[in-house]
Amino acid sequence: MADTPRAGRRFAAALLALLAATGPAQAGKPQDTGKNERSFLYVAVPGIRNYVEFGGIGLLVFDRDDGYRFVKRIPTWPVASGEQPENVKGIAASARDGRVYITTIKRIAAFDIVSEKKLWEKAPEGGCDRMALSPDGRLLYVPSFEGPNWNVLETETGKTVARLEPNSRAHNTLYGLDGRAVYLAGLASPFLSIADPQTHRVVRAVGPFSHSVRPFTVNGKQTLAYVNVNELLGFEIGDITSGKKLHRVEVQGFQKGPIKRHGCPSHGIGLVPDESEVWVVDAANQRVHVFDNTQMPPRQGPSIALREQPGWISFTLDGRHALVSTGEVIDVKRKTIVAALADETGAAVHSEKLVEVIWKDGKPLRNGDQFGVGRKR
């Protein structure tokens, strides 16, 4: 008769070897994609429940290829008993370096997602908001927490190497796909500023839009900016080349109403990677509205009901799934909800700070972005 404990140890060793080859531990058996690739969703949460039990603020990992099953919680910052966690403000990933960066209102840290260790932590002057990482993984543009400036950090050490001061109440930041421009939006400005990452200076702007710019995105060619603005259920479109506002698109058939957060009816907008559609959130009506972006201005199409008030939206790299801050995953083609994120306790996970990382042979291969950026170039 076989030695059962020894056989069990051999099986466990084989299973660990399989997991190491596919990505984060506990991932299970990968789907046969023919490419030996596996997609994981990294979700930064402020720890709104069970702060101490689960290590405070955490980075949750979900296996997309297994129905977005919860895989693990990577501790980020502990929270002492009786304390409130810091509000998480942004997330960015670099598969090239195997890193994820997270900001809170006070600090930023770099995490190695292979070893799951913190590499460095900094507290830039003025705090932090939603940052952007350069495509080559070398620089971070980090807005102060609704303050006058953006700090530019080198990713190797977290050292601040430059400072921009548009005095716009710094808030949201997006790097163009080619790395030649950085887009800066402040809570107090109707302009979308554009910085040159070679000189670290604001060189031009798009607008003015009808109100302060909130969440936004750009197309892959960086010719169009799609922006949410205060007071508008819908979005506006600006020409990045000329700097002029082109269109105002209001959601039809729905009314503005009470909202829980952000003070903005539509706080979340994204382009499907092939740019055929633009999706915009609607907090008061707990929906996301889909617009046909093959014509200008985009034409309103279906609306999808959600389990909570949404405040952000992005997409998987292949464009198959929309990722909403309510934790729901929507099939882009069918316009149906196919998954809802839940943590290790079964509680619903809600976060505006999430990013996809695709692994191959135990290493990060490529990554998405927290913004729903267009990828048609």
N, C-alpha and C positions, 0 to 999 in steps of 0.2 A: 504494500500500500504506500502511496506517495506521502512524503513528509509535508503535511498540510501547511504548517507555519512557513517552511522554507519556500514552498510553491507560492504562498501568498506574498512573500517578500520579493520573489522573482517577478510576479505579476505587477506589484506596486512599482518596482524599478522600471519595468517596461512602460507602464502608464506614465510615469514621470518623464521618461525620455520622449514619449509622444507629445506630451504637453509642452515640453521645452522646444520642440520643433515647430509648434504652431503658434505660440504666443503666450500671454499671461497664464500662470498656473491655474489649474481647475477649469481649463477651457473646454475639456471634453473632446469628443471626436470631431474633427473639422469636416465640413462639407467637401465633396469632391468637385472642386472648381476646375481641376486640370492645371491649376497654377500653384497649388500648395500655398495659397494665401488665405488669411483669415482676418476679418474685420472686427475691431473692438471700439466701443464707444466709451470715452473717458468723460465723466461728468463731475464737475466740482460742485460740492454742496456746502452750504453754511452750517449744516448740522442742526436743522430746525427741531429735531427731536433726538433724545438719547445722546446728548452732547458727550458726556463723560464716558458712558458705556462703550461707545464706538470711536473714542479717540478724538472728539471735537470735530473740527472741519475735516472733511474727507474728500478723496478723489475716488469715485465709484467707477468700477469697470464692468461693462456689459458686453456680452458676446452676441454680436449681431447675427452671426451664422447659426446661432442656436436660439432664435426667436427673441433676441435681446435679453437673454437670461443673465441675472446678476452673477458676477464672477467673484468679485472681491472688493474690499474697501482698503485703499492705501491711505494710511494716516498722513495728514499734512501738518496741522497745528493742533496741539491739545487745548482743551478748554477746561479750566478748573471748575469745580462744583460751585454752582450758584452764579457763574459768569455767563454772559451771552457771547456767542461766537461773533467774530468779525464778519461783516457782510462780504461775500465773495463777489468780485467785480469783473473778472475776466479770465479767460483761459486761451492758451495758444500751444501748439505742438510743433516739434521738428523731428520728423522721422529720421532725417539725416544724422542727427545727433542723439536720437533716442531720448528726447526730453519733452516734458510738459512744463509750462510756466503758468503759475496761478497768481492773480492779484487779489488782495483784499483792500479795504479802504485805507489800510495803514502800510502794507508791505507787498513785496513780490518775492517769489521763491522759484527756484529751478529744481525739478525733480527728474532723476534718471528713471525711466519707466521699465528698464531692463532689470536693474538692481532694486528699484523701488526705494531709493535713498534720496534724501534731500541733498543737493549739491551746494547751494548757497541761498542766502536770504538777505534782502536789503530793504531798507525803509527810505525810499527817495523823499526828497523834500516835498512836502505838500500832500503826501499819501499817494494812492493809486486808484485808477479806474480801469475801463476796458481798453487794454493795450493791443498792440499789433506786433507781430514778429516778421522780420524780413525773410523772403523766400530762401535766402542762403543760410538762414539760421544764425546770423552774426549780430544783429541789432534788434533791440526792442524799443519801440516808441511807447512810452508809458505816460498817460495823462495824469496829472495831479488830480486829487479827489475834488472835482468841480472847482478847481482853482485856476490861476492864470496861465499855467505853463504845462508843457509836455517835457519830460525828461527822456533822454536817449541813453540807453544802457547797452553795454557790450555784454553778450550772453555768456562769454567764458567765465567772467567773474562777477557780473552784476554792477560793475563800475559805471557811474554816470559820466558820459563823454561829451554831452551837449545838452542844450536847453533851448526850447522854443517858447515864446511867450505871446500868444495871440490875444490873451486876456478875454477869452470867450467862455469861461467856466468849462474847462476841459472835461471831456466825457467819453466819446467813442472814437476809435482809431482803426483804420484799415489799410493794409499794405496792398498795392496793386500786384497782380500776379507776376509781373516782370521785375518787380523790385525797384522801379524807377520813380515811383511816387508814393507818398503816404497821405492818406485822407484823414482830416482832423475835424471833428464836429464838437462844438461846445453848446452847452445848455442855454447860453445867452446870445447866440448868434444865428441870424438867418442865412449865413453863408457856410458852405462846405469849403474849408481851407485845404490847400494842397501844398505839401512840403516836398522839397528836394532832399532825399536822404544822403546825397553826396555833400551838400553844404549845410544841411540841417536848418534850412530857412524856408519860411512860407513864401512861395513864388507866385501863386495865383489862387483864385477862388471861383466857386460856382454859386450863383445866386444874384440877388437875394431871393430866397424862397419866402412863402407867405408868413412864416413864423420860424421860431428857433428849430434848428435841425436836430432830430432825435436819431433813432436807428436809421441806417442807410445801407446801401450796397452799390456796387458798380459792375458794369459788364466786363467781360474778359478783355476787350479791346480798349477799355477805359475811355470810352467816348460818351457814355451816359451814366448819370448818377440817379438812383431811385431813392427817395428820402421820405421818411415819416417826419411830420412837423406837428408841433403843438396845435391842439384844437381840431385837427383833421382826422376824420375816419376815412382813411385812404392814404394816398401818397402823391408826391410830386416828382417830376422828372426834370433833370437839368442836363444841359449840353456841356460836357467837360472841356471840349475843345474851345468853344466860344465863351464859356462861362455863364451862359444865359439859361434862365428857367424856360422850359418848353411846355410842360403840361401839368395840369392839376387834375387828379383822378379821384373822385369821391365814390365811396361805396354806396350803391343804390339798394333800397329795400330794407335798410336797417338804420336805426336811430342811435345817436350817442346816448350814453347813460352813465350811471355811477360806476366808477372803476376803483379797484383796490390799491393799485400801485402805479407809479410812474407819472400820473397826471396827464396822460396822453392817450387818446382813444385807440390809436394804432401805434403800438410800440413793438415793432418787429416786422421786417420785410426781407424777402430773399428771392433770388433768381434761381430757378431750376438750372443745374449746370449747363444744359444746352441752350438756356435762355429763351425757351419757347413759352415759358410762363413766369409770372411774377406773383408771389404769394404774400399776402399782407394779413396781419392779425387784427382781431377786433375784440378788445377786452370786455366791453359792456355786454356784448351778445355771446361771449364765449365761443368764438368761431375763428376760422381762418378762411379768407376769401381768395379765390384763384382767378387770375386775370390772364387772358390770352395775350402774350407779348409779341406775337408775330405781326401785329399791326400797331400803329401809333395814332392816338393814345391806346394803351392796352384796353381790351374789352372784358368786362366782368363776366365770369362764368360761375361754376358751382361754389357753394360754401359748405364747410364741414364743421359740425358741432363738436365741441371739446368738453372735457370733464371739469375744466377750471378756466379762469381768465388767463389767456396767453399773454406773454410779454416778449417773446423772441421766436425766431424760426431760422433754421438752416437746413442743409441737405447733405445726404451721403454723397461721396465722390462720384458714384455711378449714376446718381440722379434717380434712383429707384425709390428712395424714402425721404420724406420730409420729417425733420426732427423739431418738435414743438416744445417750448419750455414747460408745458403741462406734463411732460413725460410721455406723451403719446407719439407714436410713430405712424405716419400716414403713407400708404402706397400711392405714389405720385400718379401713376397711370389710372388706377381704379378709383382714386379719391376716397379710400376707405381706411379706417384705423386698423392696423394689423398687430400692434403691440402697445403696451403701456408699462413704462419702467417702474420697478418696485425694488426696494432694498432688501437686505438680508432678513428683515423682520416682516416683509410683505407689505410694508407701507409704501404708498405712492411716492415717487421721486419727482420733484419739480425743480428745474434749474434752467437758467438762461446761459449757463456756461458749460458747453459741451463741445467735444471735438472727436472726430473719427480718426483712428490710426489703424492702418492695415499692416499686418505682420506677414513675414515669410521666413521659413527656416529659423524661427526663434529670434528674428530681428525685425525692428520696425522698418517698413519699406517705403510707405508714403502716408501722407496725412491730409485731412481736410482742414477746414477753417471754422471758427465760431460764427463767422458771417456767412450768409447765403450768397456768395459771390458768383457771378457768371464766369464760365470757363470756356467760352467760345472765342477763339482767337484766330 
